[in-house]
Amino acid sequence: MDDALVIGAGHNGLAAAIVLADAGWNVTVLERNPVPGGAVRTEEVTLPGFRHDLFATNLNLFVGSPFFARYGAELADHGLSFVSSDRPFSSAFPDGRFLGISTDRDGTRASIAAFSTADADAWFELSAWFSRVAPHLFALLATPLPSARAIRALLKGTRALGRSWPGDLTRLVLQSPREFVQEHFATPEVQALCASWGMHLDFAPDVSGGALFPFLESMASFANGMVLGRGGAGNMIDAMVSLLEARGGTLRCNAEVDRIIVEGGKTSGVALTTGEHLDSRRAIVANLTPTALFGRLLRDVDLPSRLRRQVAAYRYGPGTMMIHLAMDGPAPWGNSEAAEYAYVHIGPYVDDMALAYQRVQAGLLPEAPTLVVGQPTVVDPSRAPAGKHILWVQVRMVPGKIRGDALGEIDTTSWAEAKEPYADRVMSILESYAPGLGDRVLRRAVLSPVDLEAADANLVGGDSLSGSHHLMQYLFLRPMAGWSRYKTAVERLWMCGASTWPGAGVGAGSGLLAGSGILAAHSRGSRFLSRIKV
């Protein structure tokens, strides 16, 4: 019998398992897919030798995480290796102009000043403020909500930054991306450069609460560059699995859980779809969305009616399409500067991003989605054969379910039929920024929202966030009011993953916090029992 079972071998599930195994628990991780990783997977989906990160690729959050601070040295011993870019992100514009951010402060100032010297000054003022507040912001992101620790972190920040800090933080958290960028920058290009980060989540320009992520990503990437896994993000998963096994933990792939067994109000184990039963002595950790956990695995369990209503109301964000390109050479950008950057954003402007989001909310394929063009082989040539390249194209945003096409060109509501024609539209947009791109494509692989969900059940409707990050289900409301501390309404059952605080991103935050919370709860229970025995 295991002390703990973890359902789902995404990076948060693996992080929770490592924390528990590190404390001496017998832990088994159950993964329905043939391979671990969830939304962090590297595969040769185009041609042999071309290694593509299927979904997530940026590992900045992981490298800066408390989990990495604790286990980074050991993970390196188990094969974890990174490559970094000092040119992390950029934006390209239809008139041929280009704006790139690098860790070279003089180079970044010159790049922004080409559009506006005032905006260049504003960028560095914002960067200086980020340097002061970042330790206190990231401390909150690494803290369970709500908690006494969070209050202490806020008080510590107030002592260090002054009495205005709580108000400044509240204002930042409530701002929309448009409000934030217009407050700080005058030119449309610099505004778009920063606001484009919001489109990585479901923070379209006019969504309240969307300013924080663009602020953090823009300034952190400017300060530190961008980190990728050497040979692919899957390198991180391989190292985590190896560390888990070295701690005595077990990973079982092709092991899909059918239901969680609850007896006397407590979990006692799980039943697999094969009919096999596995017992758990102390805890079950579900790296799942609320709808998968409560709606499917606990479908026969008597749960509070309020919880059932909350689960039914849980909202998912817009879908994502991924396009992976095996290339005969680098992308032939019209502006050659773009060839040096890890990410090239094509919004192109704030209003275009807002329109794309509105189209998707109406179920329409947008005429011009926001494109995040990743160039991994610019940073890590080992991902393709010598002289060859790959492109990683994240199409943000698209509807999970199609109702129509904003241009009236694609006459189907089936993603199976629409994905290739829509990928052609995306390629046409890319071609306008990189003439001749299509001639260099050796093979492409297109993953629609339906394909994303099939690959990882947590990506519902192609939502790469496992649930909207709008304020109604973020911070202490994630995933639902009253259930933000990883423990569920069923005794011995816990949650982790992107559906829980601190949300999406490859940072292992919820896995670490959930694992630590389980150990703390068990320790408190043991002390209580020992006092009773005395």
C-alpha positions in Angstrom: 0.0 0.0 0.0 1.3 3.5 -0.9 1.3 6.4 1.5 0.2 8.6 -1.4 -1.1 8.3 -4.9 -0.7 11.2 -7.3 -3.0 11.4 -10.3 -1.4 13.0 -13.3 2.3 13.3 -14.1 2.4 16.9 -15.1 5.2 18.9 -13.6 3.1 20.0 -10.6 2.0 16.4 -9.9 5.7 15.3 -10.1 6.7 18.2 -7.8 4.1 17.2 -5.2 5.3 13.6 -5.4 8.9 14.6 -5.0 8.1 16.6 -1.9 6.3 13.7 -0.3 8.9 11.1 -1.3 11.6 13.4 0.1 9.8 13.1 3.4 10.0 9.4 3.3 6.5 8.6 1.9 5.9 5.8 -0.5 4.5 7.6 -3.5 3.1 6.3 -6.9 2.3 8.7 -9.7 -0.4 7.5 -12.1 -0.4 8.9 -15.7 -3.0 8.0 -18.3 -0.7 8.8 -21.2 2.2 6.7 -22.4 4.7 9.4 -21.3 4.8 11.9 -18.4 4.8 15.6 -18.6 1.3 16.8 -19.2 1.7 20.1 -21.0 5.5 19.9 -20.8 6.5 17.5 -23.5 9.1 17.3 -26.3 8.5 15.1 -29.3 9.5 14.7 -32.9 6.1 15.5 -34.4 7.4 16.7 -37.8 10.5 14.9 -38.9 13.1 12.7 -37.2 15.7 14.9 -35.4 13.4 17.9 -35.1 12.5 18.1 -31.4 9.5 20.3 -30.7 8.0 21.4 -27.3 4.4 20.4 -28.0 2.9 23.0 -25.6 4.9 24.9 -23.0 8.5 25.9 -23.8 9.5 28.9 -21.6 11.0 27.7 -18.3 11.7 31.1 -16.6 9.2 30.5 -13.9 10.6 27.1 -13.1 14.2 28.4 -12.8 13.0 31.2 -10.5 10.7 29.0 -8.4 11.1 27.9 -4.7 10.9 24.3 -6.0 14.0 24.8 -8.1 15.7 26.6 -5.2 15.2 23.5 -3.1 15.8 20.8 -5.7 17.8 22.5 -8.5 21.2 21.0 -7.7 19.8 17.5 -7.4 17.8 17.9 -10.6 21.0 18.9 -12.4 22.6 15.6 -11.1 19.7 13.8 -12.7 20.3 15.5 -16.1 18.5 18.8 -16.0 20.2 21.3 -18.2 19.3 24.7 -19.6 20.1 27.1 -22.4 19.4 30.8 -22.1 18.8 33.7 -24.5 19.8 37.2 -23.7 17.3 38.4 -26.4 14.1 37.0 -24.8 11.2 38.7 -26.6 10.2 41.2 -29.3 7.4 42.5 -31.4 7.2 42.8 -35.2 4.9 45.3 -36.9 3.2 45.5 -40.3 5.3 48.5 -41.5 8.5 46.5 -41.1 9.6 48.0 -37.9 10.7 45.8 -35.0 11.1 46.3 -31.3 13.3 43.9 -29.3 14.1 43.5 -25.6 17.5 42.2 -24.5 19.4 42.0 -21.3 21.8 44.5 -22.8 20.4 47.7 -21.2 22.0 50.0 -23.7 20.7 47.9 -26.6 17.2 47.8 -25.1 17.2 51.6 -24.5 18.2 52.2 -28.1 15.5 49.8 -29.4 12.8 51.5 -27.5 14.1 55.0 -28.1 13.8 54.4 -31.9 10.1 54.7 -31.2 10.1 57.1 -28.3 12.8 58.4 -25.9 10.1 59.1 -23.4 9.0 55.5 -23.6 12.6 54.4 -23.2 12.8 56.4 -20.0 9.5 55.0 -18.8 10.6 51.5 -19.4 13.7 51.9 -17.2 11.6 53.7 -14.5 9.3 50.7 -14.5 12.2 48.3 -14.5 13.7 50.1 -11.4 10.3 49.8 -9.6 10.2 46.1 -10.6 13.6 45.6 -9.0 12.3 47.0 -5.7 8.9 45.2 -5.6 9.8 41.9 -7.2 11.0 40.1 -4.1 7.8 41.0 -2.3 5.6 40.1 -5.3 7.2 36.7 -5.9 7.0 36.0 -2.1 3.2 36.4 -2.4 3.1 34.1 -5.5 4.9 31.4 -3.5 2.5 31.6 -0.6 -0.8 29.8 0.0 -3.9 32.0 -0.3 -5.4 33.0 2.1 -2.9 32.4 4.8 -1.0 34.0 7.7 2.1 33.7 5.6 0.6 35.9 2.9 -0.3 38.6 5.5 3.2 38.5 6.9 4.6 38.8 3.3 2.4 41.8 2.7 3.4 43.4 6.0 7.1 42.8 5.2 6.6 44.4 1.8 5.0 47.4 3.5 7.9 47.8 5.9 10.3 47.7 3.0 8.5 49.7 0.4 6.4 52.1 2.5 2.8 52.4 3.5 1.7 53.0 -0.2 2.6 49.4 -1.1 -0.7 47.7 -0.4 -2.5 50.3 -2.4 0.0 50.2 -5.3 -0.3 46.4 -5.3 -4.1 46.4 -5.3 -4.1 48.9 -8.2 -1.7 46.8 -10.2 -3.7 43.6 -9.6 -7.0 45.3 -10.7 -5.7 47.0 -13.8 -6.3 45.8 -17.3 -3.4 45.4 -19.6 -4.6 48.4 -21.7 -4.8 50.6 -18.7 -1.4 49.5 -17.5 0.4 50.1 -20.8 -1.3 53.4 -21.6 -0.4 54.6 -18.1 3.3 54.0 -18.7 3.9 54.3 -22.5 2.8 56.6 -25.2 3.6 54.8 -28.5 1.4 52.0 -29.8 4.4 49.8 -30.4 5.7 49.8 -26.9 2.2 49.4 -25.5 1.8 46.3 -27.7 5.2 44.9 -26.8 4.2 44.7 -23.1 0.5 43.9 -23.6 1.2 40.9 -25.8 2.2 39.0 -22.7 -1.4 39.1 -21.5 -2.5 37.1 -24.5 -0.4 34.2 -23.3 -3.1 33.9 -20.7 -6.7 35.0 -21.2 -5.8 38.6 -20.3 -7.0 40.5 -23.4 -6.3 44.2 -23.3 -9.5 45.2 -21.6 -9.8 42.4 -19.0 -9.5 43.7 -15.4 -6.8 42.0 -13.4 -4.7 41.3 -16.5 -1.9 43.9 -15.9 0.2 41.9 -13.4 1.3 39.1 -15.7 2.5 41.4 -18.6 4.4 43.5 -16.0 6.1 40.6 -14.4 7.0 38.8 -17.7 8.2 41.9 -19.5 10.4 43.1 -16.6 11.7 39.7 -15.5 12.6 38.7 -19.1 14.3 42.1 -19.5 16.3 41.5 -16.4 17.1 37.8 -16.8 16.6 36.7 -20.4 14.7 33.5 -21.3 15.5 30.0 -20.2 14.7 26.9 -22.3 15.4 23.2 -21.5 18.4 21.9 -23.4 17.2 19.6 -26.1 13.6 20.5 -25.2 11.4 21.2 -22.1 11.0 17.5 -21.7 14.5 17.5 -20.2 13.0 19.0 -17.1 10.3 16.2 -16.8 13.0 13.5 -17.3 15.0 15.0 -14.5 12.0 15.2 -12.2 11.0 11.6 -12.9 14.6 10.5 -12.3 14.8 12.4 -9.0 11.4 10.9 -7.9 12.6 7.4 -8.6 15.8 8.0 -6.7 13.7 9.0 -3.7 11.9 5.7 -4.0 8.8 7.0 -5.8 7.2 5.2 -8.7 5.8 6.5 -12.0 3.2 4.3 -13.8 2.2 5.4 -17.3 -0.8 4.1 -19.3 -2.5 4.0 -15.9 -5.8 5.9 -16.2 -7.8 6.4 -13.1 -11.5 5.7 -13.5 -12.7 6.8 -10.0 -11.5 7.7 -6.6 -12.7 5.3 -3.9 -14.2 7.1 -0.9 -15.2 5.2 2.2 -16.6 6.8 5.4 -15.9 10.3 3.9 -12.2 9.5 3.3 -10.3 8.4 0.3 -8.9 4.9 0.5 -7.6 4.5 -3.0 -8.4 4.5 -6.7 -9.8 2.2 -9.4 -8.1 2.2 -12.8 -9.9 1.8 -16.0 -8.4 -1.7 -16.3 -10.3 -2.7 -13.1 -7.2 -2.7 -10.9 -7.5 -1.1 -7.4 -4.7 0.7 -5.7 -4.8 1.6 -2.0 -3.6 4.8 -0.4 -2.8 5.2 3.3 -2.4 8.9 3.8 -3.3 11.1 0.7 -4.4 11.2 -2.9 -3.2 14.2 -4.9 -5.1 15.0 -8.1 -3.3 17.1 -10.7 -6.6 17.7 -12.4 -9.1 20.4 -13.2 -12.1 20.7 -10.9 -14.5 19.3 -13.5 -12.3 16.3 -14.1 -11.8 15.6 -10.4 -15.3 16.3 -9.0 -17.3 15.7 -12.2 -15.7 12.4 -13.3 -13.5 10.7 -10.7 -15.9 11.6 -7.8 -19.1 11.2 -9.9 -20.7 8.8 -7.4 -19.6 10.5 -4.2 -22.0 12.6 -2.1 -20.5 16.1 -2.2 -21.9 19.4 -0.8 -24.4 20.9 -3.3 -22.6 24.2 -3.1 -19.4 22.5 -4.2 -21.2 20.9 -7.1 -22.6 24.3 -8.2 -19.1 25.8 -8.0 -17.6 23.0 -10.1 -20.4 23.5 -12.7 -19.6 27.2 -12.8 -15.9 26.8 -13.3 -14.9 28.6 -16.5 -12.2 27.8 -19.0 -10.4 30.3 -21.1 -10.1 30.5 -24.9 -8.5 27.8 -26.9 -5.0 27.6 -28.4 -3.7 26.2 -31.6 -0.1 25.1 -31.9 1.8 25.0 -35.2 5.2 23.2 -35.3 7.4 23.8 -38.3 10.5 21.9 -39.3 12.6 24.3 -41.3 15.3 24.1 -43.9 16.8 27.3 -42.5 16.0 30.1 -40.1 12.9 32.2 -40.5 13.6 34.8 -43.2 12.2 37.8 -41.3 11.8 41.0 -43.3 13.6 42.7 -40.4 16.7 40.7 -39.9 16.9 41.7 -36.2 14.0 39.3 -35.4 16.1 36.3 -36.2 18.0 36.7 -32.9 15.1 36.6 -30.5 13.6 33.7 -28.6 10.0 35.0 -29.0 8.6 37.3 -31.7 5.1 38.5 -30.9 2.8 39.5 -33.8 -0.3 41.2 -32.3 0.4 43.5 -33.9 -1.3 46.2 -31.8 -3.4 46.4 -28.7 -6.6 46.9 -30.6 -5.9 43.9 -32.8 -5.4 41.8 -29.7 -8.7 43.1 -28.2 -10.5 42.3 -31.5 -9.1 38.8 -31.6 -10.3 38.1 -28.1 -13.8 39.5 -28.9 -14.0 37.2 -32.0 -13.2 34.2 -29.9 -15.7 35.1 -27.2 -18.3 35.0 -30.0 -17.0 31.6 -31.1 -15.5 33.0 -34.3 -12.1 32.1 -35.9 -10.4 35.5 -35.7 -9.1 37.1 -38.9 -5.8 37.9 -37.2 -5.0 36.0 -34.0 -2.1 37.0 -31.8 0.9 34.9 -32.7 3.8 33.9 -30.4 6.6 32.8 -32.6 9.2 30.8 -30.7 12.6 30.2 -32.3 14.1 27.5 -30.1 16.9 26.6 -32.4 18.2 30.2 -32.3 18.8 29.5 -28.6 19.4 25.7 -28.7 20.7 24.3 -32.1 20.6 20.8 -30.7 16.9 20.6 -31.3 17.3 20.2 -35.1 19.8 18.6 -37.4 22.8 20.8 -38.4 21.8 23.8 -40.4 18.1 23.1 -39.8 15.6 25.0 -37.6 12.2 24.7 -35.9 9.5 27.2 -35.2 7.1 27.0 -32.3 4.0 29.0 -33.1 1.4 29.5 -30.4 -1.9 30.9 -31.9 -3.7 33.0 -29.3 -6.6 32.9 -29.3 -9.0 30.6 -31.0 -12.4 29.3 -29.9 -12.6 25.9 -28.3 -15.8 25.3 -30.2 -16.2 27.0 -33.6 -19.4 28.8 -34.4 -18.1 30.6 -37.5 -15.3 32.4 -39.2 -14.8 36.2 -38.9 -13.7 36.3 -42.6 -16.4 33.9 -43.8 -13.8 31.8 -45.6 -13.8 28.6 -43.5 -17.2 27.0 -43.7 -17.1 24.3 -41.0 -17.5 24.1 -37.2 -15.3 21.0 -36.9 -11.8 21.5 -35.8 -10.8 18.4 -37.6 -11.8 20.1 -40.9 -10.8 23.7 -39.9 -7.3 23.3 -38.4 -5.4 23.0 -41.7 -7.2 25.9 -43.5 -6.8 28.0 -40.4 -3.1 27.1 -40.1 -2.9 28.3 -43.7 -4.2 31.6 -42.6 -1.6 31.8 -39.8 1.1 30.9 -42.3 -0.1 33.7 -44.6 0.2 36.2 -41.7 3.7 34.9 -40.9 4.7 35.1 -44.6 3.8 38.8 -44.6 6.4 39.3 -41.8 8.9 36.7 -43.1 8.7 36.6 -46.9 9.7 33.2 -48.2 9.0 31.4 -45.0 6.8 28.8 -46.6 9.5 27.8 -49.0 11.7 26.8 -46.0 9.1 24.6 -44.3 10.0 21.0 -44.6 7.0 19.7 -42.6 4.4 21.1 -40.3 2.3 19.7 -37.5 -0.9 21.4 -36.5 -2.5 20.8 -33.1 -6.0 22.2 -32.7 -7.8 22.8 -29.4 -9.3 19.4 -29.7 -5.9 17.9 -30.2 -4.6 19.7 -27.1 -7.4 18.3 -24.9 -6.9 14.8 -26.3 -3.2 15.0 -25.4 -3.8 16.4 -21.9 -7.3 16.3 -20.5 -6.5 19.4 -18.3 -6.4 21.5 -21.5 -10.2 21.6 -21.8 -11.3 23.1 -25.1 -7.6 23.8 -25.8 -7.4 26.1 -22.8 -3.7 26.0 -22.1 -4.3 27.5 -18.6 -6.6 24.8 -17.2 -9.1 27.5 -16.4 -9.6 31.2 -16.9 -7.4 33.5 -14.8 -10.0 36.3 -14.6 -10.4 37.7 -11.1 -13.5 35.7 -10.3 -11.4 32.5 -10.1 -7.9 33.7 -9.3 -5.8 34.5 -6.2 -7.7 33.1 -3.2 -10.7 32.2 -5.5 -8.7 29.6 -7.4 -10.1 27.2 -8.2 -13.2 28.1 -6.2 -14.1 30.2 -3.2 -13.4 28.3 0.0 -11.2 25.7 -1.7 -8.0 27.5 -2.5 -5.6 25.7 -0.1 -5.3 22.5 -2.1 -7.3 20.4 0.4 -10.7 19.4 -0.9 -14.1 18.6 0.7 -13.1 14.9 0.8 -10.7 13.9 3.6 -7.2 12.9 2.4 -7.9 14.3 -1.1 -5.9 17.2 -2.3 -5.5 19.1 -5.6 -2.6 20.7 -7.4 -1.9 21.9 -10.9 -2.7 25.0 -13.0 -6.3 25.0 -11.8 -5.0 25.9 -8.4 -3.0 28.9 -7.0 -0.7 30.3 -8.4 -2.2 29.1 -11.7 -0.7 28.4 -15.1 2.9 28.5 -16.0 5.8 26.1 -15.6 6.7 27.1 -12.0 5.8 24.0 -9.9 4.3 26.4 -7.4 1.1 24.5 -6.6 2.9 21.1 -6.5 5.3 22.4 -3.9 2.6 24.1 -1.9 0.2 21.1 -2.0 3.0 18.7 -1.1 4.1 20.9 1.8 0.5 21.4 2.9 -0.1 17.6 3.1 3.1 17.1 5.1 2.1 19.9 7.5 -1.4 18.6 7.9 -0.1 15.1 8.6 2.4 16.4 11.1 -0.3 18.4 13.0 -2.5 15.2 13.1 0.4 13.1 14.4 1.2 15.6 17.2 -2.5 15.7 18.2 -2.7 11.9 18.3 0.5 11.7 20.3 -0.9 14.1 22.9 -4.1 12.0 23.2 -2.0 8.9 23.8 -0.1 10.6 26.5 
